Amino acid sequence: MSNLEQLNGVTFVPGMCLKDVEQEVILSTLRYMGYNRTRTAKILGIGIRTLQRKLKKYQLEDPTTQTKHSFQVAM
């Protein structure tokens, strides 16, 4: 396998910082769950408020509603 690995839609490179990996996991799970935050939080094993704080922290936004927190990884 090359330096770039993909696992179920989550792309990572050995040496990526944990923050970037977390963003990728959250974004991939949101997409898989149809941008349903409640289901996403449940499958990730975190509370909905924790997910909301992470979305705000990483400046992610929902493309279906065009709200402030875009679900695009800000790298």
ABEGO torsion letter per residue (X at the ends): XBABBBBGGBBBBBGBBAAAAAAAAAAAAAAAAGGBAAAAAAAAGBBAAAAAAAAAAAGBBBAAAGBABBABBBX
